[in-house]
């Protein structure tokens, strides 16, 4: 049986979502819980990578439950939550079609970024918001965010990882880049078909740099669709991980796993 999981986590407790040698990632912790439950190794597939310190409201994942286990999704939910730290929770557990893949069936993702503008950052927001107490131009921020809409070459908004090639496609389609006013700051929302490594943090940092007068709108536009510039040329205004949350993974309706009511 293929099982689909909806995951939420506080990114401060983990070194990212993808498995690493030291084992302190969301994938590593969950695979250990799966192995402890099934008494055998089980591979977990996660919809999208998040960096250390980045949070998730609805990260998606799937695994194939061993045939010898008489466990339905209702059983897996408490079994896994009992074996993982409180900073990570399995929020929902559903049976998926055998062909469903959490990563490859995803049609898009939505991220949210919290900015706190209070004079003093409340302790309960530490690690959960980017603290910017200085004034900036909200109208300019909205205009800067609108520059991201549509399909563009985002090579300048991808952190260099060392595995880039000239053949890599850096084009991505962004369907939403908006800002909402909150009582204590602002909430930025980015939706698109997919995002490059640290792309949302770089987009946020660049838009805020324009709103603060640290970069011109013309300079921002030059980073978008840069033409033939080397892929090593990157926008250096990167927002911290603190305020970023993977909010939702989008699937085509015909590929989404059937809800079983658990």
C-alpha positions as CSV (number, residue, x, y, z in Angstrom):
1,X,0.0,0.0,0.0
2,X,1.3,3.4,-0.9
3,X,0.8,6.0,1.9
4,X,0.8,9.7,1.5
5,X,1.8,11.9,4.4
6,X,1.1,15.6,5.2
7,X,4.0,16.9,7.3
8,X,4.4,20.0,9.4
9,X,7.6,21.0,11.1
10,X,9.6,23.7,12.8
11,X,12.7,24.0,10.7
12,X,14.8,25.2,13.6
13,X,15.1,21.7,14.9
14,X,16.4,20.2,11.7
15,X,19.2,20.5,9.2
16,X,16.8,20.6,6.3
17,X,14.3,18.1,4.9
18,X,16.5,16.0,2.7
19,X,18.6,13.1,4.1
20,X,22.2,13.9,5.0
21,X,25.1,11.9,6.5
22,X,24.6,13.2,10.0
23,X,21.0,12.2,10.1
24,X,19.4,15.3,11.6
25,X,16.9,16.0,8.8
26,X,13.2,15.5,8.5
27,X,13.6,12.6,6.1
28,X,16.2,10.9,8.3
29,X,14.0,11.2,11.4
30,X,10.9,9.9,9.7
31,X,12.7,7.0,8.0
32,X,14.0,6.0,11.4
33,X,10.4,6.0,12.7
34,X,9.2,4.0,9.8
35,X,12.0,1.4,10.3
36,X,11.2,1.2,14.0
37,X,7.6,0.6,13.2
38,X,8.0,-1.9,10.3
39,X,11.2,-3.5,11.6
40,X,12.8,-3.0,8.2
41,X,14.1,0.0,6.2
42,X,11.5,2.0,4.3
43,X,12.4,4.8,1.9
44,X,10.5,8.1,2.3
45,X,10.0,10.3,-0.8
46,X,9.5,14.1,0.0
47,X,7.8,16.5,-2.4
48,X,10.3,19.4,-2.1
49,X,13.5,20.2,-0.4
50,X,13.6,22.8,2.4
51,X,16.8,24.2,3.9
52,X,17.9,24.2,7.6
53,X,15.7,26.6,9.5
54,X,12.9,26.6,6.9
55,X,9.5,25.5,8.2
56,X,6.6,23.6,6.7
57,X,2.8,23.8,7.1
58,X,2.0,21.1,4.6
59,X,5.1,19.3,3.2
60,X,4.1,16.2,1.4
61,X,5.7,12.7,1.3
62,X,5.0,9.1,0.5
63,X,6.2,5.6,1.3
64,X,5.3,2.1,0.4
65,X,4.1,0.1,3.4
66,X,5.4,-3.5,3.6
67,X,2.8,-6.0,2.6
68,X,3.2,-8.1,5.7
69,X,2.1,-5.3,7.9
70,X,-1.6,-5.2,8.8
71,X,-1.7,-1.4,9.2
72,X,-4.0,1.1,7.5
73,X,-3.4,4.9,7.4
74,X,-5.3,5.3,10.7
75,X,-2.7,3.1,12.4
76,X,0.3,4.8,10.8
77,X,-0.6,8.3,12.0
78,X,-0.2,7.7,15.8
79,X,2.5,5.1,15.3
80,X,4.8,7.6,13.6
81,X,3.9,10.6,15.7
82,X,4.8,8.6,18.8
83,X,8.4,8.1,17.5
84,X,9.3,11.6,16.2
85,X,10.1,14.8,18.1
86,X,7.3,17.4,18.8
87,X,8.9,19.8,16.3
88,X,7.8,17.3,13.5
89,X,4.2,16.1,13.1
90,X,2.4,13.8,10.6
91,X,-0.7,15.9,10.2
92,X,-2.5,13.5,7.9
93,X,-2.1,10.0,6.5
94,X,-3.9,8.8,3.5
95,X,-3.9,5.9,1.1
96,X,-2.5,6.9,-2.4
97,X,-2.9,5.3,-5.8
98,X,0.0,3.0,-6.6
99,X,1.3,5.4,-9.2
100,X,1.3,8.5,-7.0
101,X,4.6,10.2,-6.4
102,X,4.9,13.0,-3.9
103,X,7.7,14.8,-5.8
104,X,7.1,14.0,-9.5
105,X,3.3,14.4,-9.4
106,X,3.5,17.9,-7.8
107,X,2.3,20.6,-10.1
108,X,3.4,23.6,-8.0
109,X,4.2,24.9,-4.6
110,X,3.2,27.8,-2.4
111,X,5.6,29.4,0.1
112,X,4.9,32.1,2.7
113,X,7.4,34.5,4.2
114,X,6.8,36.3,7.5
115,X,8.3,39.8,8.1
116,X,8.0,41.4,11.6
117,X,8.3,45.2,11.7
118,X,7.7,45.7,15.4
119,X,10.4,47.8,17.2
120,X,11.4,44.7,19.2
121,X,11.0,41.1,17.9
122,X,8.7,39.2,20.3
123,X,10.6,36.1,21.7
124,X,7.8,33.8,20.4
125,X,8.6,35.0,16.8
126,X,12.3,34.4,17.1
127,X,13.3,32.0,14.3
128,X,9.8,32.3,12.7
129,X,10.1,35.8,11.1
130,X,12.6,38.1,9.6
131,X,12.8,41.2,11.9
132,X,12.9,44.4,9.9
133,X,12.1,47.3,12.3
134,X,13.2,50.0,9.8
135,X,10.7,51.6,7.5
136,X,10.4,50.6,3.8
137,X,8.2,51.6,0.9
138,X,5.2,49.1,0.8
139,X,4.1,50.3,-2.7
140,X,7.6,49.8,-4.0
141,X,7.7,46.3,-2.5
142,X,4.4,45.4,-4.3
143,X,5.8,46.7,-7.6
144,X,9.0,44.7,-7.1
145,X,7.1,41.5,-6.3
146,X,5.0,42.0,-9.5
147,X,8.2,41.8,-11.6
148,X,8.4,38.1,-10.7
149,X,5.0,37.2,-12.2
150,X,5.1,35.1,-15.4
151,X,7.8,32.9,-16.8
152,X,11.4,34.1,-16.4
153,X,15.0,32.9,-16.3
154,X,15.8,32.8,-12.6
155,X,19.4,31.8,-12.8
156,X,20.4,34.9,-10.7
157,X,17.9,33.7,-8.0
158,X,19.4,30.3,-7.5
159,X,22.2,29.7,-5.0
160,X,25.2,28.0,-6.6
161,X,25.5,24.4,-5.4
162,X,28.4,23.3,-7.6
163,X,26.5,20.9,-9.9
164,X,25.3,23.5,-12.4
165,X,25.8,22.9,-16.1
166,X,25.2,25.1,-19.2
167,X,22.3,22.8,-20.1
168,X,20.3,23.4,-16.9
169,X,17.0,25.1,-17.4
170,X,16.5,28.0,-14.9
171,X,13.1,29.1,-16.3
172,X,10.2,29.0,-13.8
173,X,6.7,30.2,-13.9
174,X,5.5,32.3,-10.9
175,X,1.7,32.7,-10.6
176,X,1.6,34.7,-7.3
177,X,4.0,37.1,-5.7
178,X,2.0,39.2,-3.2
179,X,2.2,40.9,0.2
180,X,-0.4,41.1,2.9
181,X,-0.4,43.5,5.8
182,X,-0.5,42.0,9.3
183,X,-0.8,43.7,12.7
184,X,2.9,43.1,13.4
185,X,4.3,43.1,9.9
186,X,3.8,41.6,6.5
187,X,3.2,38.2,4.9
188,X,4.7,37.5,1.4
189,X,3.2,34.7,-0.7
190,X,4.9,33.0,-3.6
191,X,3.2,30.4,-5.8
192,X,4.7,28.7,-8.9
193,X,5.3,25.5,-10.8
194,X,8.6,25.0,-9.0
195,X,11.5,26.9,-7.3
196,X,15.2,26.7,-7.6
197,X,17.6,26.3,-4.6
198,X,17.0,29.2,-2.2
199,X,15.0,31.0,-4.9
200,X,12.2,32.2,-2.6
201,X,14.7,33.6,-0.1
202,X,16.6,35.4,-2.9
203,X,13.4,36.8,-4.4
204,X,12.3,38.0,-1.0
205,X,15.7,39.5,-0.2
206,X,15.9,41.3,-3.5
207,X,12.4,42.7,-3.3
208,X,13.0,44.0,0.2
209,X,16.3,45.5,-1.0
210,X,14.4,47.5,-3.6
211,X,11.8,48.6,-1.0
212,X,14.5,49.7,1.3
213,X,16.3,51.7,-1.4
214,X,19.4,49.4,-1.4
215,X,18.8,48.4,-5.0
216,X,17.0,50.0,-7.9
217,X,14.0,48.5,-9.7
218,X,16.0,48.6,-12.8
219,X,18.7,46.4,-11.1
220,X,16.1,44.0,-10.0
221,X,14.7,43.7,-13.5
222,X,18.2,43.0,-14.8
223,X,18.5,40.0,-12.5
224,X,15.3,38.6,-14.1
225,X,15.8,37.2,-17.6
226,X,19.5,38.0,-17.5
227,X,20.3,36.6,-20.9
228,X,23.7,35.0,-21.3
229,X,25.2,35.9,-17.9
230,X,27.1,32.9,-16.3
231,X,25.0,30.9,-13.9
232,X,27.5,31.7,-11.2
233,X,26.2,35.3,-11.1
234,X,23.7,35.4,-8.3
235,X,21.7,38.1,-6.6
236,X,23.4,38.5,-3.2
237,X,20.3,39.8,-1.3
238,X,19.2,36.6,0.4
239,X,16.6,36.7,3.2
240,X,17.2,34.5,6.2
241,X,15.6,31.1,6.5
242,X,13.7,32.2,9.7
243,X,10.5,33.6,8.1
244,X,10.1,31.0,5.3
245,X,7.4,28.3,5.4
246,X,6.5,25.8,2.7
247,X,2.7,26.3,2.8
248,X,1.3,23.9,0.3
249,X,2.2,21.4,-2.5
250,X,-0.3,21.5,-5.4
251,X,-1.3,18.4,-7.3
252,X,-3.4,17.9,-10.4
253,X,-6.8,16.7,-9.3
254,X,-6.7,13.5,-11.3
255,X,-3.3,12.6,-9.7
256,X,-4.2,13.4,-6.1
257,X,-4.5,10.5,-3.7
258,X,-8.1,9.8,-2.7
259,X,-9.0,11.1,0.8
260,X,-10.1,8.2,3.0
261,X,-11.4,10.3,5.9
262,X,-8.6,9.5,8.4
